[in-house]
């Protein structure tokens, strides 16, 4: 399983547009067979920053997600929406 946090900071004046685009990714991504979790969060103290929590069955499932036409369309819009490059933080579970 692969789990990551995508961190996305909107350009000034683009917060609502970024939120709308990210919300549009939720349903189709959750329907992908290799997706285990796909949840969007907005940072309370910095509302121009969003976190997408993602879990994938394996690397192939993540690669297939990236290749989806709707995700490729989002990649094409990132430069106009994001104040800084997309950050991906890959997580490792910690056992009790």
Secondary structure, 3 states (H helix, E strand, C coil): CEEEEEEEEECCCCHHHHHHHHHHHHHHHHCCCCEEEEEEEECCCCCCEEEEEEEECCHHHHHHHHHCHHHHHHHHHHHHHECCCCEEEEECCCCC
